[in-house]
Amino acid sequence: MLAIEPPIGGFTTWSAEGHGHGFAKASFRERVRGRVDRTMLVAVVPRFQAAQILETIATRAAIPHMAYWIEPIEAFGRLAPSSIDVDRMTDPARGKSAEQHS
């Protein structure tokens, strides 16, 4: 994720537990617990960049059990000022800001 071009402004990961999908590749510990260890990743990116990120993950770090979803973000901000470069959120191919993509 850190090597994707154009760079992602940031992302968040956390530990999760998966339920319901086959346990064929689960460890003994996971089978006993009835859930498998997973990692969640969340990134707020312009819509045009989502397909590129998925393609990069699929080719560089193929994860057979990976699931994803894409949701529109109505607002994103921080309560404290930061040094985020808003120009970075512009679609270089179209010259449109992320808010203009629907």
C-alpha positions in Angstrom: 0.0 0.0 0.0 2.9 2.3 0.7 4.3 1.9 -2.9 1.1 2.6 -4.8 1.3 5.5 -7.3 -0.2 8.0 -7.0 0.3 7.6 -3.2 -2.6 7.0 -0.9 -3.0 9.8 1.7 -3.2 7.2 4.5 -5.0 4.1 5.5 -6.0 2.3 8.7 -5.7 -1.4 9.5 -7.0 -3.4 12.5 -7.3 -7.1 13.5 -10.6 -8.8 12.8 -12.2 -12.3 13.0 -13.8 -13.9 10.0 -16.9 -16.1 10.4 -18.9 -18.2 7.9 -16.6 -19.0 5.0 -15.0 -22.4 4.7 -12.4 -23.5 7.3 -10.4 -25.6 4.9 -7.2 -23.5 5.3 -7.9 -22.5 8.9 -5.3 -23.3 11.5 -6.1 -25.8 14.3 -6.5 -22.9 16.7 -8.9 -21.1 14.4 -11.0 -24.3 13.9 -11.3 -24.7 17.7 -12.3 -21.0 18.1 -14.8 -21.2 15.2 -13.4 -18.1 13.5 -10.3 -17.1 11.5 -7.9 -14.3 11.9 -8.3 -11.5 9.4 -7.0 -7.9 8.9 -9.3 -5.0 7.9 -7.9 -2.2 5.9 -9.7 1.1 5.3 -8.6 3.8 2.9 -10.5 6.9 1.8 -9.4 7.5 -1.8 -10.9 9.1 -4.9 -13.2 6.7 -6.8 -10.8 6.6 -9.9 -8.0 5.2 -7.7 -10.0 2.3 -6.1 -9.7 0.0 -9.2 -6.0 0.7 -9.4 -5.5 -0.2 -5.7 -7.4 -3.5 -6.1 -5.4 -4.4 -9.2 -2.2 -3.7 -7.4 -3.2 -5.8 -4.5 -4.3 -8.6 -6.8 -1.0 -8.7 -8.7 1.5 -8.0 -5.9 -0.1 -9.6 -2.9 -2.8 -12.1 -4.1 -5.0 -13.0 -1.1 -7.5 -15.7 -2.1 -9.9 -14.9 0.7 -9.8 -11.1 0.4 -13.1 -9.4 0.2 -13.7 -5.7 -0.5 -16.5 -3.2 -0.9 -16.6 0.4 -2.1 -18.8 3.0 -0.5 -19.3 6.7 -1.3 -18.0 9.1 1.3 -20.2 12.1 1.8 -17.7 13.9 4.0 -14.2 13.4 5.3 -12.2 15.6 7.6 -10.2 16.0 10.7 -11.1 17.8 13.9 -7.5 19.2 14.1 -5.7 21.0 11.3 -3.2 18.8 9.3 -0.8 19.2 6.5 -2.8 17.1 3.9 -2.3 18.4 0.4 -5.8 18.7 -1.1 -4.3 18.9 -4.7 -3.2 15.3 -4.2 -6.9 14.3 -4.3 -7.2 15.5 -7.9 -7.8 12.9 -10.7 -4.7 13.5 -12.9 -6.4 11.9 -15.9 -9.4 14.2 -15.8 -8.4 17.2 -13.7 -11.4 16.7 -11.5 -11.4 16.7 -7.8 -12.5 13.6 -5.8 -15.8 15.3 -4.9 -16.7 15.7 -8.6 -16.6 11.9 -9.1 -20.0 10.3 -8.5 
